Amino acid sequence: MRRSSTFARQVLLVRVGRRDGAPGTDLVTPDHRYADRQRLRYGRLDAEIEAVRPISPVLVPAVPVDESPAMSIPLLPGERTAARRAKFALVNACTLSSLMLGMLAIFLAMQGEVRIAAVCLIACVAFDGLDGALARKLGVASPFGAQMDSLADMCSFGLAAPVVVYASLAGSVPPAAAAVACALVAACAAIRLARFNVSPKDGRFFCGVPTTMAAAVLALTVAIGVPVSGLVMVAGVALLAFAMVSSFPYAKLARLLKLPPWLWLAPVVGALVDIRLTFALVVVGYLVSGPLLWLHQRRAA
């Protein structure tokens, strides 16, 4: 009995290390061991919960918001007197007139009045040249006016002109061919205007045929009724579209006006004899002048 009691006492005695690290013996009962297992079990569970707990988002300091009132940029830089405002309004009225005439040309082309629509396009060209000349002469040129002029040109020369040409080609060529050629004019006009807005200006030459001149050629072709077949007309429209986005230098109108008077005599006499043929020859000559000038500049360099 004593031996069994001694054996039981030895089983219940477990040597453990103390918490401070010093060796020693403690009496550990089954209740104590159960508590230790429970602490170990729940300690592991707490560690697992902590491992899968989502990480709290990092708080980013708020960016201070500028609540000061926005400053409006004046459309007309410089002195803002009543006289300058009137001049500024006159210049922009010319730009808007070009835009409205372009819209009118589209409406007339939809009704089949292609020649009257072409005359409206020619008036657009006149107003487009007038607003720039007035802005420089009156001293009211501004970035706003330049952007307004570009947007009006896209409507009148990039959209209205190809619509008028498409209406004039109805019934003479397949609609798909006419649509592709006119879409090329619209796309190339947009590229040409965007490139002009961001490119450095050259006082002597244009880089590519300007949209204003391209629209004038298309409008005059429809207005005077150049006697060419529909397929030739489609090819000419596509060629004119690619000429707008080319890198060939084309002389500006001010430079052309400085040519010797005898050079202008031939077109004037030709127009009196046959205006259609003379117009076609002048257009072809102007288109060819770009590649010739480009070759001349390459050789000179």
Secondary structure, 3 states (H helix, E strand, C coil): CHHHHHHHHHHHEEEEECCCCCEEEEECCHHHHHHHHHHHHHHHHHHHHHHHCCCCCCCCCCCCCCCCCCCCCCCCCCCCCHHHHHHHHHHHHHHHHHHHHHHHHHHHHHCCCHHHHHHHHHHHHHHHHHHHHHHHHHCCCCHHHHHHHHHHHHHHHHHHHHHHHHHHCECCECHHHHHHHHHHHHHHHHHHHHHHHHCCCCCCEEECCCHHHHHHHHHHHHHHCCCCCHHHHHHHHHHHHHHHCCCCEEECHHHHCCCCHHHHHHHHHHHHHCHHHHHHHHHHHHHHHHHHHHHHHHHHC
